[in-house]
Amino acid sequence: MPAFDVTVVGELNLDLILYGLPQDLEPERELLAGGLSLTLGSSSAIFAHNLATLGTRVGFISRIGEDPLGQIALDRLAAGGVDVSRVRKVSGQTSTGLTVILPRAKFRNILTYPGTMNEMCFEDLDLDYLTSARHFHMSSFFLHRGLRPRMVELFKKLKASGVSISLDTNDDPADEWDSNLNAVLRFVDVFLPNDREAKKIARTDDLPTAIGRLAQLVPVVAVKLGPEGALARCGREELRSPAVKVDSVDPVGAGDSFDAGFIHQYVRGGDHATSLAFGNLIGALSTTRPGGTEAFRDRKHLDEFLNHHWTLPGPEKPGAAGGSLKA
């Protein structure tokens, strides 16, 4: 039996979220926020944490600094049930990264100091550890500057070992959307962009065209559509799943939580329709608390939400393979 269900290589840092700031930030003014949340951040860590709380066995490789923020992030990830034995602490001038998020009425400002995530390299990875799982996942493709020169080699080795692979690129801060991504996608089984990312990567403003192009490279393309839910293309088959209506508090981490829900079902043999619906449900759950992981740290809230929204066949526990959204 594999040691893990899913292993992850990715960034590990905290999110500092400031709520209630003015729309226009005037220079040289002391502007007051109405609220604050310091929570586990980074797409990879949010994905891994939330996936583990659903009952999936997750192993995580990352690189952090020897600083208090890195230790807090590491402790939060471990508390969610993720194995962090392969996270490297490194000394030096580069500290653990930090993301500052400023939510607005219709958009967010996202300010990131990459820190050690930019420096993680191929030599930081334990390939035996990564291939001791059934599945491998990576988020934030474009932030891994130290890994990118050998990214194709990494994915090729993982694929040759027999693990399935999923990828969510997230945003490209350089807005170039290249860096051998197409070569990497040929080793990916499940690709998880949002609609903007899909169009950027496929270099078209038309989403159906973008999905068609990506589906020529990847067997399963699952695209997050925000309030319109999500869709998946599997060869010529296209599936759609509506968004789950909840009292939303904060959209931070919703896309990463969708990924966690989708992959949780996928690695258990759930069909694409089930994976898509569960991804939407877990993405919605994420928005019911501030930050990307707080809804999952509250075990009672998590269990009650799943019991209320998810119908399971037979005596299965919440989050198990199969099931469907309740009407």
Buried (B, 14 or more C-beta within 10 A) or exposed (E): EBBBBBBBBBBBBBBBBBBEBEEEEEEEEEEEEEEEBBBBBBBBBBBBBBBBBBBBBBBBBBBBBEBEBBBBBBEBBBBBBBBBEBBBBBEEEBBBBBBBBBBEEEEEEBEBBBBBBBBBBBEBBBEEBBBBBBBBBBBBBBBBBBBBEBBBEBBBBBBEBEBBBBBBBBBBEEEEBEBEBEEBBEBBBBBBBBBBBBBBBBEBEEBEBBBBBBBEBBEBBBBBBBEEBBBBBBEEEBBEBEBBEBEEBBBBBBBBBBBBBBBBBBBBEBBBBBBBBBBBBBBBBBBBBBBBBBBBBBEEBBEEBBEEBBEBEEEEEBBBBBBBBEE
